[in-house]
Amino acid sequence: MYNYNPLWATMAEKSISTYYLIQQGIDARTINNLKHNQSVTVLTIEKLCNILDCNGEDIVEIKPDR
């Protein structure tokens, strides 16, 4: 299971909006997937890390399904 709460916390800490992510090339549909804790590509995680100047653990937390 994917949990993107770290992404929202990182964005809040850096005062970055979802609109800014869209301006930087992150698709609105991808942002919707992130909001609903759905899977995204590793390329998307890499783009987010570059935009936010952070690491993967600052974007997503992966928990095993039980």
Sequence and secondary structure as in RCSB ss.txt:
>XXXX:A:sequence
MYNYNPLWATMAEKSISTYYLIQQGIDARTINNLKHNQSVTVLTIEKLCNILDCNGEDIVEIKPDR
>XXXX:A:secstr
 EE HHHHHHHHHTT  HHHHHHTT  HHHHHHHHTT    HHHHHHHHHHHT  GGGT EE    
